[in-house]
Amino acid sequence: MVVVCDRFGQTQAKQDFERSRLQYDEAVRNKDYQLAQLGISLSAIEDKLASLPIVRSLTILLPK
């Protein structure tokens, strides 16, 4: 089977590839942002837990 690509086909393929790459890059940025937000949320939860007297007393008793 022989595939002949004309100039238009090559241009279209490049545009499709670039569009896919940009969509992938955007998806990666979105996931990175979500992970950062999750990290911030977890830090806030840890801070709140650490301020509870019962948790503070338990952390003193537990080995690290």
C-alpha positions in Angstrom: 0.0 0.0 0.0 1.4 3.4 -1.0 0.3 6.5 0.8 0.8 9.8 -1.0 0.7 12.9 1.2 0.3 16.1 -0.6 1.2 19.5 0.9 -2.3 19.9 2.4 -2.2 16.5 4.0 1.1 17.2 5.6 -0.1 20.6 6.8 -3.3 19.1 8.2 -1.3 16.3 10.0 1.0 18.8 11.5 -1.9 20.9 12.7 -3.6 17.9 14.2 -0.4 16.9 15.9 0.1 20.4 17.3 -3.5 20.5 18.5 -3.1 17.2 20.3 0.1 18.3 21.9 -1.4 21.5 23.1 -4.4 19.6 24.6 -2.0 17.2 26.3 0.1 20.1 27.7 -3.1 21.7 29.0 -4.2 18.5 30.6 -0.9 18.1 32.4 -1.1 21.7 33.6 -4.6 21.1 34.9 -3.5 18.0 36.8 -0.5 19.8 38.2 -2.8 22.6 39.4 -5.2 20.0 41.0 -2.3 18.3 42.8 -1.0 21.6 44.1 -4.5 22.5 45.4 -4.8 19.1 47.0 -1.4 19.6 48.7 -2.6 23.0 50.0 -5.8 21.4 51.3 -3.9 18.6 53.0 -1.6 21.0 54.7 -4.5 23.0 56.0 -6.1 19.9 57.4 -2.8 18.8 59.0 -2.5 22.2 60.6 -6.0 22.1 62.0 -5.5 18.5 63.3 -2.2 19.5 64.9 -3.9 22.3 66.8 -6.4 19.9 68.5 -5.3 19.1 72.0 -6.0 15.4 71.7 -3.9 15.1 68.6 -1.1 17.1 70.1 -1.0 14.8 73.1 -1.0 11.7 70.9 1.9 13.0 68.8 4.0 13.4 71.9 3.3 9.8 72.9 3.9 8.3 69.4 7.4 7.5 68.2 8.5 9.2 65.0 
